Amino acid sequence: MSESPAPGFQKNRKGAFFLLFTALLAIGAGNTMLTAAVLPPLTVELGLPLWMAGAIFSMSAVLWSLASPFWGIKSSQWGRRPVAALGLTGYSVSMLLFGSVGWLALNGHITGSYVIFACLLLSRSVFGLVGSGTTPAAQAYVADRTSPEDRTREIASVTSGFSVGAIAGPAFAAGLVAVFGLLSPMFFTCIGAAVIGFLIYTRLPENTPPETTPDPLEGSVDPFETSPLAQTEARGEAPTAKHLWRHPRVLPYLIYAVGLSLITGILMQTFGFAVMDKMGVTGAEATQFIAPAFSVGAMGTLIAQLVLIPRLTLSNRSLMIVGAIILSIGAFLIIPTNQDTYAILIIAQFLIGTGQGLSRPGFSAGASLAVGPHLQGNVAGLVISANGMGFIVSPILGLYVYEEVGRNIPFAIAGILLIILAVFARTALQKD
């Protein structure tokens, strides 16, 4: 994977990037359907405590964080195409199982809170374990085939597919729920993901070598350093994913990603329940309030990635700082809302989406640019893993605190942590 691109590379790249865009669109749509339209009302309908909903997210996040580095490495060994397709297949199976378990439970074929919880947990775990392969493979595919100057823009463009799906997902789910029932979004997502996975496996071009640049890690470590990473580089060996996370050029981006995923988990998991409480709605009716708010938030992400990033030409460090600040404003805005101020919730979600749209490409592209071509799969896996780690503990600072301590406390915690994250990005990262 070190040769020069073939003549048809540029043309093939556009089609390939669009196909990966649709893959991430399917994942984004399904996740927001589950988060915004299905899981909160389903939890209430089944009489499950909120901690069970949080645990479902946490287990999936644990498996996502453990499996993503593995899939990143495998995408370098097997190819980006088969790993991306396999991830979508796992995602499709997960949605099918989750929807089926929910249907069986609602119709009394599965009873007992803990039995239902275990079945839903295992269903969602398939996504964390196998579905986690698509994102690092897609990100590494883009990194393989872009120059350092274009990488932030191209990563933002392709990963905006997730945002497009997140916009369409809640609105589409609201219509599906109204016509076909609460669990119908899961089955529609299952079919869509399976089709796109098949198209990726059969159509994604992977017969041209990627564009390469010298590895900025090579020769950058003091040979007298005694860390495992330094020792392997001093011997002229390529660093492995096992030690790559420790490198000072990579670690700050991973720390930021973990922090942002923790905060995103808090906001995502508690927002639906907050809307139900503040608006005084439950069940399928709640979807009509939750889904539009998530759609507006996803629209903010899309605008940030497709409009603001190409035009502002901010550095990755600046994107991370500005994104965290905008996110914090959105989190704080949720606190004073009530039944008469639904519009403020919409504005808050727009700011949250915009902040994420700026900050995520910042740390993803920053980590990618910190390593050379032969480590793109490795670093992509680490970034995606870090991006899921916060969801492991976010139910504690999110749903548990929301239910047991105070319904505005999680949003205050998120706002404060975001300010800290902005300061960290400013101090820990060099100007680029």
URRA-V855807 format. One line per field, one symbol per residue. psi: psi as a letter, one per 20 degrees, with the letter a starting at -180 (. if undefined). burial: + if it has 9 or more other C-alpha atoms within 8 Angstrom, else -. A space follows every 50 residues. Layout:
psi = ???
burial = ???
This chain:
psi = kjrqqrhjggghhghghhghghghggggggghggghhggghggghikqqh hgghhgggghhghghhhghghgghhhghqhghggggghghgggggggghg ggghghjjhprpghggggghghghhhghggiihgghggghgghhkqrhhi ggghghggiihghghhghgggghgggghgirhihhghghggghgghgggg hhhopkjpqrpqqqoihpjjppiiqjqhghghhhjjqpqrhhihhipiig ghhhggggghhggggggghigghgggghikqrbhhhhihgghghggghhg gggghhggghhhlqrhghghggghggghggghhhgjqahilhhhhggghg ggggghhghghghghghgiirahijggghgggghghiihhigihhgiegg hghhgqiighhggggghhgghggghhhhqqp.
burial = ----+---+--++--+++++++++++++++++++++++++++++++-+-+ ++++++++++++++++++++++++++--+++++++++++++++++++++- ++++++---+--+-+++-+++-+++++++++++++++++++++++++--- +++++++++++++++++++++-++-+++---++++++-++++++-+++++ +--++---++++---++---+-------++++++----+-+-+++-+--+ ++++++++++++++++++++-+++++-++-++++-+++++++++++++++ ++++++++++----+++++++++++++++++++++-+----+-+++++++ ++++++++++++++++++-++++--+++++++++++++++++++++++++ +++--++++++++++++++-++++++--+---
